[in-house]
């Protein structure tokens, strides 16, 4: 197996994981904001 190809695969996997974790953080922040808005409203 070509080492360069493995690197590419790893990078795409890492990017996917990062996107997932960013999305989770955003979802948690949104939930928090919605809860606070409901309390205020």
N, C-alpha and C positions, 0 to 999 in steps of 0.2 A: 504493500500500500504506500502511496506517495505521501510523505509527511506534510506537504503543502495542502493536499486535499483534506487531510485530517484537521489541520488548523482551521480551514474554512468551515468545516462542519461544526467544530467546537464553537467558533465565533457565532455562527447562526443560532446554535443551541443557547448560548449565553444571552444573545440578544433577545431571543424568545422569552427566556426566563425573566430577564429584566423588564420586558414589556408587561409580562404577567404581574410581576411584583409592583410595578408602577400603577397598574390598573387596580390592584387590590388596595393600595394606599389611597388612591383617588376615591374608590368606592367607600372606604372607611371614613374619609373626610366628608364626603357627601352625606353619608348617614348621620354623622355628627351634626352637620349644618342643618339638615332636615329636622332632626330632633329638637335642636335649639329654636328653629323657626316655629315649630309646632307649639313649643312651650310659650314663646313670645306671642304668637297669634292666638 
